[in-house]
Amino acid sequence: MSDQYGSDFMTIVDEDGTEYELEVLTTIEYNGFSYLAVIPADGEKAELSDLEVSILKSVDEDGEPILCAIEDEEELETVNNLIMDSLYAEDEE
């Protein structure tokens, strides 16, 4: 993601009502779904290789977008590879 436009942040709420602020590193489209690579938004900048990146899938539930974990291991591995390739390509620019 280009620093030219700044970072994107979002707040999500889990099933227990706990709020988490996340920084969105990148979003990709794959097989008709959107996937977001996110990290906790703690204000600390670290090298990309040191970050613990979570990948969330956006699905529609009753017409509303819901972010969820990817349960299929093959899908997760494929999306992870696509996102990491994208992030490292952007980092090299």
PEHU-V951855 format. One record per helix or strand of 2 or more residues. SS is the DSSP state (H for helix, E for strand). FROM is the first residue (numbers start at 1). LEN is the number of residues. If there is no record, write none. Layout:
{{SS FROM LEN} {SS FROM LEN}}
This chain:
{{H 3 3} {E 8 6} {E 19 12} {E 33 8} {H 48 3} {E 54 8} {E 64 6} {H 73 20}}
